[in-house]
């Protein structure tokens, strides 16, 4: 009686596009996938297929020191990206590397470029022209963002829901007003660390964006009480407001939002006083905080 030994299958025998790419490779870290390319020519072809169909690319999975050529090679065949995260890649990322990726990926709805200091305004114009479905955009600490490129974004990306313009110091009230007038669906906006932003921009944001939930005005020294009151009046869905280091914003305007349960990063005067007393003298534990 003859015995039949079971045939040992190989991972690569599984259907690539139906099984391996969508159900197995997607659960592996990108760094490991790139290492798999060195196993064999078949694995290299498999990983190239995965990269061409990848929906999300996050440079942090590889590290900020990814070589320019490696980045270009990774995404050269991809036209289906939905999320692109390249935060803090200032050492190597320029328009030359980014623009081809943006130009061939029209389905992007989330882009993260925090701290990418070597890009130029042309990058933002390219994003606005190529990504009509963009929902989330982070440009924090990108000082190359100017009013003209922001206008292009506002004109072409009307579906924006979240924009981070932290420390985009070229921007003034006029540019912010144009953005919010065109993008009334905004739910989250950061204008932090911008001394050029004042009441005009905040009031226009309040009036044009009734869906606003999160607003960051940290360090916006020109913002005053009047615009905070307008914010309270026109933004019923506001959930959090950051006004730390806004020295012209007082409790008289914040108390309206505080009473509605809006999360503020500035403590009430009495609480601040008690915390200071505890730090300096150590008496706070003996004080009735309900007084």
C-alpha positions as CSV (number, residue, x, y, z in Angstrom):
1,X,0.0,0.0,0.0
2,X,1.5,3.3,-1.1
3,X,1.5,6.3,1.1
4,X,1.1,9.7,-0.4
5,X,3.0,12.6,1.2
6,X,1.1,15.9,1.3
7,X,2.4,18.6,-1.0
8,X,3.9,21.5,0.8
9,X,2.6,24.8,-0.4
10,X,4.4,28.1,-0.7
11,X,3.2,31.5,0.4
12,X,3.7,32.8,-3.1
13,X,1.3,30.1,-4.4
14,X,-1.6,32.0,-2.9
15,X,-3.4,34.5,-5.2
16,X,-1.4,37.7,-5.0
17,X,-4.0,40.4,-5.8
18,X,-6.9,38.6,-4.1
19,X,-5.2,37.2,-1.0
20,X,-1.6,38.2,-0.3
21,X,-1.8,42.0,-1.1
22,X,-5.2,42.9,0.5
23,X,-5.3,40.4,3.4
24,X,-1.8,39.5,4.4
25,X,0.8,42.1,3.4
26,X,-1.3,45.0,4.6
27,X,-0.7,43.8,8.2
28,X,3.1,43.8,8.0
29,X,5.2,46.9,8.8
30,X,6.5,48.7,5.7
31,X,10.1,48.2,6.8
32,X,9.6,44.4,6.9
33,X,8.0,44.4,3.5
34,X,10.9,46.2,2.0
35,X,13.3,43.7,3.5
36,X,11.3,40.9,1.9
37,X,12.3,42.2,-1.5
38,X,15.8,40.8,-0.9
39,X,14.5,37.2,-0.5
40,X,14.0,36.5,-4.2
41,X,12.9,38.0,-7.5
42,X,9.4,36.6,-6.9
43,X,9.1,38.4,-3.5
44,X,10.5,41.5,-5.1
45,X,7.7,41.4,-7.7
46,X,5.1,40.7,-5.0
47,X,6.2,43.7,-2.9
48,X,6.3,46.0,-6.0
49,X,2.7,44.9,-6.7
50,X,1.8,45.7,-3.1
51,X,3.5,49.2,-3.3
52,X,1.6,50.0,-6.5
53,X,-1.7,49.2,-4.7
54,X,-0.9,50.7,-1.4
55,X,-3.6,53.1,-0.1
56,X,-1.6,54.6,2.8
57,X,2.0,55.7,2.9
58,X,3.6,56.8,6.2
59,X,7.3,57.7,6.1
60,X,7.5,57.2,9.9
61,X,7.3,53.4,9.3
62,X,10.6,53.6,7.6
63,X,12.2,56.6,9.4
64,X,12.9,60.2,8.5
65,X,16.2,59.4,6.9
66,X,14.7,57.6,3.9
67,X,16.9,58.3,0.8
68,X,15.3,60.4,-1.9
69,X,15.8,57.7,-4.5
70,X,14.1,55.1,-2.3
71,X,11.1,57.3,-1.8
72,X,10.7,57.9,-5.5
73,X,11.1,54.2,-6.3
74,X,8.5,53.2,-3.6
75,X,5.7,55.2,-5.0
76,X,6.6,55.5,-8.7
77,X,3.8,53.1,-9.8
78,X,1.2,54.0,-7.3
79,X,-1.9,55.9,-8.5
80,X,-4.4,54.9,-5.7
81,X,-2.9,56.6,-2.6
82,X,-5.5,57.9,-0.2
83,X,-3.3,58.9,2.7
84,X,0.2,60.4,2.5
85,X,2.2,61.1,5.7
86,X,5.6,62.8,5.3
87,X,5.9,64.7,8.5
88,X,9.4,65.9,9.5
89,X,11.1,64.9,6.3
90,X,12.8,68.3,5.9
91,X,16.2,66.7,5.4
92,X,15.4,65.3,2.0
93,X,11.9,66.1,0.8
94,X,11.7,68.8,-1.9
95,X,9.2,69.6,-4.7
96,X,11.2,67.4,-7.0
97,X,10.3,64.3,-5.0
98,X,6.8,65.2,-3.9
99,X,5.2,66.7,-7.1
100,X,5.2,63.5,-9.2
101,X,3.6,61.6,-6.4
102,X,0.9,64.3,-5.9
103,X,0.4,64.6,-9.7
104,X,-0.5,60.9,-10.2
105,X,-2.6,60.4,-7.1
106,X,-6.0,62.1,-7.4
107,X,-7.7,60.1,-4.7
108,X,-5.7,61.6,-1.8
109,X,-8.0,62.7,1.0
110,X,-5.4,63.1,3.8
111,X,-1.9,64.7,3.5
112,X,0.5,65.3,6.3
113,X,3.5,67.6,5.6
114,X,4.4,68.8,9.1
115,X,7.9,70.3,9.2
116,X,8.7,69.7,5.5
117,X,10.7,73.0,5.3
118,X,12.3,72.4,1.9
119,X,9.1,72.4,-0.1
120,X,7.8,75.5,-1.8
121,X,4.4,77.1,-2.5
122,X,4.4,75.0,-5.8
123,X,3.7,71.9,-3.6
124,X,0.5,73.4,-2.2
125,X,-0.6,74.5,-5.6
126,X,0.0,71.0,-6.9
127,X,-2.0,69.5,-4.1
128,X,-4.9,71.9,-4.7
129,X,-5.0,71.0,-8.4
130,X,-4.6,67.3,-8.1
131,X,-6.5,66.4,-5.0
132,X,-10.2,67.6,-5.3
133,X,-11.3,65.2,-2.6
134,X,-8.8,66.3,0.1
135,X,-10.3,66.3,3.6
136,X,-7.4,66.7,6.0
137,X,-4.2,68.7,5.4
138,X,-1.4,69.4,7.8
139,X,1.1,72.2,6.9
140,X,2.3,72.9,10.4
141,X,5.7,74.7,10.5
142,X,5.7,75.1,6.7
143,X,6.7,78.7,6.5
144,X,6.7,78.6,2.7
145,X,2.9,78.6,2.7
146,X,1.8,82.0,1.4
147,X,-1.5,83.7,0.7
148,X,-1.5,82.9,-3.1
149,X,-1.0,79.1,-2.6
150,X,-3.6,79.0,0.2
151,X,-6.0,80.7,-2.1
152,X,-5.4,78.0,-4.7
153,X,-6.2,75.4,-2.0
154,X,-9.4,77.2,-1.0
155,X,-10.5,77.5,-4.6
156,X,-10.1,73.8,-5.5
157,X,-10.5,71.8,-2.3
158,X,-13.9,72.9,-1.0
159,X,-14.4,69.6,0.9
160,X,-11.7,70.3,3.4
161,X,-12.6,69.4,7.0
162,X,-9.3,69.8,8.8
163,X,-6.4,72.2,8.2
164,X,-3.3,72.7,10.3
165,X,-1.6,76.0,9.6
166,X,0.5,76.2,12.8
167,X,3.4,78.5,12.4
168,X,2.7,79.4,8.8
169,X,3.9,82.9,9.6
170,X,3.4,84.4,6.1
171,X,-0.4,84.1,6.5
172,X,-2.5,87.1,7.6
173,X,-6.1,87.7,8.3
174,X,-7.0,88.2,4.6
175,X,-5.7,84.7,3.6
176,X,-7.5,82.9,6.4
177,X,-10.7,84.7,5.6
178,X,-10.5,83.6,2.0
179,X,-9.9,80.0,3.1
180,X,-12.9,79.8,5.5
181,X,-15.2,81.6,3.0
182,X,-14.5,78.9,0.4
183,X,-14.3,75.9,2.8
184,X,-17.3,76.2,5.0
185,X,-17.2,72.5,6.0
186,X,-14.2,72.9,8.3
187,X,-14.4,71.1,11.6
188,X,-10.8,71.6,12.7
189,X,-8.5,74.5,12.2
190,X,-5.1,75.5,13.7
191,X,-3.8,79.0,13.4
192,X,-1.4,78.6,16.3
193,X,1.9,80.5,16.7
194,X,1.0,83.2,14.2
195,X,1.3,86.8,15.4
196,X,-0.4,88.0,12.2
197,X,-3.7,86.4,12.9
198,X,-6.3,88.5,14.8
199,X,-9.9,89.1,15.4
200,X,-10.9,89.5,11.7
201,X,-9.8,86.0,10.8
202,X,-11.4,84.4,13.9
203,X,-14.7,86.2,13.4
204,X,-14.9,85.2,9.8
205,X,-14.0,81.6,10.7
206,X,-16.9,81.6,13.2
207,X,-19.4,83.0,10.7
208,X,-18.4,80.8,7.8
209,X,-17.8,77.5,9.5
210,X,-20.8,76.5,11.6
211,X,-19.5,72.9,11.8
212,X,-16.3,73.9,13.5
213,X,-15.4,71.6,16.5
214,X,-11.7,72.4,17.2
215,X,-9.9,75.7,16.9
216,X,-6.3,76.3,18.0
217,X,-5.3,79.9,18.5
218,X,-2.3,79.3,20.8
219,X,0.0,82.3,20.7
220,X,-2.1,84.4,18.4
221,X,-1.4,87.6,20.3
222,X,-3.7,89.8,18.3
223,X,-6.8,87.8,19.1
224,X,-9.1,89.5,21.7
225,X,-12.3,89.0,23.6
226,X,-14.7,90.2,20.9
227,X,-13.8,87.5,18.4
228,X,-14.1,84.8,21.1
229,X,-17.7,86.0,21.8
230,X,-18.5,85.8,18.1
231,X,-17.1,82.3,18.1
232,X,-19.4,81.3,20.9
233,X,-22.4,82.8,19.1
234,X,-21.8,81.2,15.7
235,X,-20.2,77.9,16.4
236,X,-22.6,75.7,18.5
237,X,-20.7,72.5,17.8
238,X,-17.3,73.8,19.1
239,X,-15.8,71.2,21.4
240,X,-12.3,72.6,22.1
241,X,-10.5,75.9,21.9
242,X,-6.9,76.6,22.6
243,X,-6.0,80.2,23.6
244,X,-3.0,79.7,25.7
245,X,-0.6,82.7,25.5
246,X,-3.4,84.8,23.9
247,X,-2.9,87.6,26.5
248,X,-5.8,89.7,25.3
249,X,-8.4,87.0,25.8
250,X,-9.9,87.1,29.3
251,X,-12.3,84.9,31.3
252,X,-15.2,87.3,30.5
253,X,-15.4,85.9,27.0
254,X,-14.2,82.3,27.8
255,X,-16.8,81.8,30.5
256,X,-19.5,81.6,27.8
257,X,-17.8,78.7,26.2
258,X,-16.8,77.1,29.5
259,X,-20.5,77.0,30.6
260,X,-21.3,75.0,27.4
261,X,-18.7,72.4,28.3
262,X,-16.1,73.5,25.6
263,X,-12.7,72.2,26.5
264,X,-10.3,75.1,27.1
265,X,-6.6,75.0,27.7
266,X,-6.8,77.9,30.1
267,X,-8.0,77.3,33.6
268,X,-10.5,79.5,35.4
269,X,-8.9,82.3,37.4
270,X,-9.9,80.7,40.8
271,X,-8.5,77.4,39.9
272,X,-5.3,79.0,38.6
273,X,-4.9,80.8,41.8
274,X,-5.4,77.7,43.9
275,X,-2.9,75.7,41.9
276,X,-0.4,78.6,42.3
277,X,-1.0,78.7,46.0
278,X,-0.5,74.9,46.2
279,X,2.8,75.1,44.4
280,X,4.1,78.0,46.4
281,X,2.8,77.5,49.9
282,X,1.3,74.0,49.9
283,X,-2.0,75.2,51.4
284,X,-4.4,74.1,48.5
285,X,-5.2,70.7,50.0
286,X,-6.9,72.5,53.0
287,X,-9.0,74.8,50.8
288,X,-12.6,73.9,49.9
289,X,-12.5,74.0,46.1
290,X,-16.3,74.2,46.0
291,X,-16.4,77.6,47.5
